[in-house]
Amino acid sequence: MDYRYLGRSALKVSPLCLGAMMFGGETDEATAKRIIDKAFKQGVNFIDTADVYRAGKSEEIVGRAVAEHRDAWVVATKFGFHTGRAPNERGQSRKWIYQTVDASLRRLGTDYIDILYFHRALPGLPLEEGVRAVGDLIRQGKLRYFGVSNFRGWRIAEVVRIADQLGMDRPVASEPLYNIVDRTAEVEQLPAAAHYGLGVVSYSPLARGVLSGKYQVGAAPPPGSRAGRGDKRIQQTEWRPESLEIAQKIAAHAAERGTTPVAFALAWVLKNRLVSATIAGPRTEAHWDSYIEALKVQLGPEDEAFIDGLVPPGHASTAGYTDPQYPIEGRQAL
């Protein structure tokens, strides 16, 4: 395994981070345990979950599966989405951060979390209270590092400024969405992370499965697939004709190169020197087997030019596309 430093930190992580979002839902515990054990034997030391994944079941499964080799794993989890009905069971207050970290520690069955992410930005909410609370938890030994997920470049800069002002360590990781059919992170999220020393741990490298090439334009999605199950997020985001067409072109190109579209798409993300790791979240053991193949793929300038011809740097496959869950904030009508 060719481990990479996470940004400017001294922490080394595998370039493939095992995503655990499906564990406890579509992926039962026995299958999840086999995937985690296999990944560990292959040299993977980085695993990603969150308090809201499967209502906490993902953290529980991850905790039990990594317990035997806990200190060898870099375990990342997140907070910030609502997990209950009470007004303070969400957000970035000191009260909620302490409460959700203690709950994550219980579910993970550990006394420390390697990386805690702010799961998302909350427009209009000051960041200082949350950053200060995270710094206190680091000093208490409950956290080793922290990071941000889905933060625009200016918010990355603001978190760094606050950390410097408070005299605490800066965040070590930024987790943006980044794949061939959505390259918008290249505009300012990735450069900002690099400038401030954060390692990029991107997610959705397969565009929620679209880049596997299994979906055909104008055809019903395969039963059991994410789109076939009626998943809301893929319908909101990657279920776009332009992306489906591009995926078929990538599949043909990958076949000519003697590899699969899955391995090619993952390898393309990892070819970016600004990326420390990418999160690959399997539903099945076969999915994971297809992901690990990406580490064998060597891409060259001709592959880079091919992708640039499909989706220009810094753009998404669809003109004017914006993820509805992360709206543009720069126009607020009077």
Stockholm file with secondary structure:
# STOCKHOLM 1.0

chainA/1-334         MDYRYLGRSALKVSPLCLGAMMFGGETDEATAKRIIDKAFKQGVNFIDTADVYRAGKSEEIVGRAVAEHRDAWVVATKFGFHTGRAPNERGQSRKWIYQTVDASLRRLGTDYIDILYFHRALPGLPLEEGVRAVGDLIRQGKLRYFGVSNFRGWRIAEVVRIADQLGMDRPVASEPLYNIVDRTAEVEQLPAAAHYGLGVVSYSPLARGVLSGKYQVGAAPPPGSRAGRGDKRIQQTEWRPESLEIAQKIAAHAAERGTTPVAFALAWVLKNRLVSATIAGPRTEAHWDSYIEALKVQLGPEDEAFIDGLVPPGHASTAGYTDPQYPIEGRQAL
#=GR chainA/1-334 SS CCCEECTTSSCEECSEEEECTTBTTTBCHHHHHHHHHHHHHTTCCEEECCTTGGGGHHHHHHHHHHGGGGGGSEEEEEECSCCSSSTTSSTTCHHHHHHHHHHHHHHHTSSCEEEEEECSCCTTCCSHHHHHHHHHHHHTTSEEEEEEESCCHHHHHHHHHHHHHHTCCCCCEEECBCBTTBCGGGTTHHHHHHHHTCEEEEBCTTTTTGGGTCCCTTSCCCTTSTTTTTCHHHHHTTCCHHHHHHHHHHHHHHHHTTSCHHHHHHHHHHTSTTEEEEEECCSSHHHHHHHHGGGGCCCCHHHHHHHHHHSCTTCBSSTTCCCTTSCCCSCCCC
#=GC SS_cons         CCCEECTTSSCEECSEEEECTTBTTTBCHHHHHHHHHHHHHTTCCEEECCTTGGGGHHHHHHHHHHGGGGGGSEEEEEECSCCSSSTTSSTTCHHHHHHHHHHHHHHHTSSCEEEEEECSCCTTCCSHHHHHHHHHHHHTTSEEEEEEESCCHHHHHHHHHHHHHHTCCCCCEEECBCBTTBCGGGTTHHHHHHHHTCEEEEBCTTTTTGGGTCCCTTSCCCTTSTTTTTCHHHHHTTCCHHHHHHHHHHHHHHHHTTSCHHHHHHHHHHTSTTEEEEEECCSSHHHHHHHHGGGGCCCCHHHHHHHHHHSCTTCBSSTTCCCTTSCCCSCCCC
//
